[in-house]
Amino acid sequence: PALQRMRVQVFSDFSRAVRQGAAAGRLAATVVSRQERRTKSGSRMGIIGLSDPSGQFEAVIFSEGLAHYRDLLEPGTPVLLMVAAELQGEDVRVRIQSCERLDEATARHHKALRIFVRSTEPLDGIAKRLSGKGDGEVSLILMMEESRAEVEIRLDGRYPVSPQIAGAIKAIPGVVSVEAA
């Protein structure tokens, strides 16, 4: 869901879009390989082998981007890529404009958590997990057993919300469920 909200495409859909005139997009993929070469002008470029659920593909990155993102573009690293593309004959040529770690990107776009509890017992544990800086919103939903009512309390401030934090909160005794919103 986070990837859909971020308008991330799989490569097969993206290349179809490029054939219909698109020139840029977002791809989530795992780095498979990285080769570096010198261009005719003497600067370095990278040829990055990538894999996503739709298959394998290659993208190039030029010297400035390569210097900036080299540490991220290591085999085995899941990344979110902003790419430009053009058709050369039948081939879709992909150029990486920027990239970031996929988990960091999804954490940033994972904007809100709703935490369901039946008592105040888990609140200390929840507060501990939510300490730290973040930009996500958090709501607590107190499920009242007797009256079968729910009271939703939106917490003031911004919190770090990520799939990892949601999982840690879900594991706290007394937390009924955690939903990403």
C-alpha positions in Angstrom: 0.0 0.0 0.0 2.8 2.5 0.8 4.4 1.8 -2.6 1.0 2.5 -4.3 0.6 5.7 -2.4 4.1 6.7 -3.6 3.1 5.9 -7.2 5.9 3.3 -7.6 5.6 1.1 -10.7 7.1 -2.2 -11.5 9.5 -2.1 -14.4 7.3 -3.9 -16.9 4.5 -1.3 -16.3 7.0 1.6 -16.4 8.5 0.4 -19.7 5.0 0.2 -21.2 4.3 3.7 -20.0 7.6 4.9 -21.6 6.5 3.4 -24.9 3.3 5.5 -24.6 5.3 8.7 -24.0 6.2 8.8 -20.3 9.6 10.2 -19.6 10.0 9.7 -15.8 8.9 7.5 -13.0 9.5 5.8 -9.7 10.8 2.3 -9.4 11.4 0.1 -6.3 14.0 -2.6 -7.0 16.9 -4.5 -5.4 20.4 -3.8 -6.7 21.9 -6.9 -8.3 25.1 -5.6 -9.7 27.2 -2.4 -10.3 29.8 -1.8 -12.9 31.7 1.4 -13.3 33.1 2.7 -16.6 34.7 5.8 -17.9 32.8 7.8 -20.5 34.5 9.3 -23.6 34.8 12.6 -21.7 36.7 10.8 -18.9 34.0 11.0 -16.2 32.7 7.9 -14.4 29.3 6.3 -15.0 27.7 3.3 -13.4 25.7 0.6 -15.0 23.4 -0.8 -12.3 21.7 -4.1 -12.6 18.3 -4.2 -10.8 15.6 -6.6 -10.1 11.9 -6.1 -9.2 8.9 -8.5 -9.1 8.5 -8.0 -12.9 12.0 -9.0 -13.8 15.6 -7.7 -14.2 16.6 -4.5 -15.9 19.6 -2.1 -16.1 19.9 1.6 -15.4 22.8 4.0 -15.9 23.8 6.7 -13.5 26.3 9.5 -14.3 29.3 10.7 -12.4 27.8 13.2 -9.9 24.9 10.8 -9.0 27.3 7.9 -8.9 29.6 9.7 -6.4 26.5 10.7 -4.3 24.7 7.3 -4.3 27.6 4.8 -4.7 27.2 3.5 -1.1 23.5 2.8 -1.7 24.0 1.1 -5.0 25.5 -2.0 -3.5 24.2 -5.5 -4.5 21.4 -6.7 -2.2 20.2 -3.2 -1.3 16.5 -2.5 -1.8 16.2 1.0 -3.2 13.5 3.5 -4.4 14.7 5.1 -7.7 13.6 8.3 -9.4 14.3 7.6 -13.0 14.2 9.3 -16.4 13.7 7.1 -19.5 13.8 7.3 -23.2 13.2 4.9 -26.1 16.1 3.9 -28.2 14.7 1.7 -30.9 12.7 -0.9 -29.0 14.8 -0.5 -25.8 13.8 1.5 -22.8 16.9 3.3 -21.6 16.7 4.1 -17.9 18.8 6.8 -16.1 18.8 7.1 -12.3 18.3 10.6 -11.2 18.1 10.0 -7.4 17.7 7.0 -5.1 17.2 6.3 -1.5 16.9 3.2 0.7 13.5 1.6 0.2 12.8 1.2 3.9 13.5 4.9 4.6 11.3 6.0 1.7 8.4 3.8 2.8 8.8 4.9 6.4 8.5 8.6 5.3 5.4 7.9 3.3 3.9 5.6 6.0 2.1 8.6 7.4 -0.3 7.5 10.1 -0.9 4.7 12.6 -4.1 3.8 14.3 -3.5 1.8 17.5 -6.4 -0.1 19.0 -6.3 -0.9 22.8 -8.8 -2.2 25.3 -7.2 -0.6 28.4 -4.6 2.0 29.4 -2.2 -0.8 30.3 -0.2 -0.8 27.1 0.1 3.0 26.9 3.6 3.2 28.5 5.0 0.6 26.1 3.4 2.5 23.2 4.9 5.8 24.3 8.3 4.2 24.5 8.1 2.9 20.9 6.9 6.3 19.7 9.7 8.4 21.3 12.0 10.1 18.7 11.5 12.5 15.8 9.2 11.7 13.0 6.5 13.1 10.8 3.7 10.6 11.2 0.3 11.0 12.9 -0.8 8.6 15.5 -4.3 7.9 16.8 -5.2 5.7 19.8 -8.5 3.9 19.6 -9.8 2.8 23.0 -12.3 0.0 22.6 -14.7 0.1 25.6 -15.8 -3.4 26.5 -18.9 -2.6 28.4 -20.5 0.0 26.1 -19.0 -1.5 22.9 -18.1 2.1 22.0 -14.8 3.3 20.6 -13.1 6.5 21.6 -10.5 7.8 19.1 -7.8 10.1 20.4 -5.4 11.8 17.9 -2.1 12.3 19.7 -0.6 15.8 19.4 2.7 16.1 17.7 4.5 14.0 15.0 5.9 10.5 15.6 8.3 8.1 13.8 5.9 5.7 12.1 7.4 2.8 10.1 6.4 -0.8 9.4 9.0 -1.8 12.1 7.5 0.5 14.7 4.0 -0.7 13.9 5.2 -4.3 14.3 6.9 -3.5 17.7 3.7 -1.8 18.9 1.5 -4.7 17.8 3.7 -7.0 19.9 2.9 -5.0 23.2 0.5 -7.0 25.4 -2.9 -5.3 25.5 -2.6 -3.8 21.9 -5.5 -5.3 19.9 -4.3 -4.2 16.5 -2.3 -1.6 14.6 -3.4 -0.2 11.2 -1.4 2.0 8.8 -3.6 4.8 7.5 
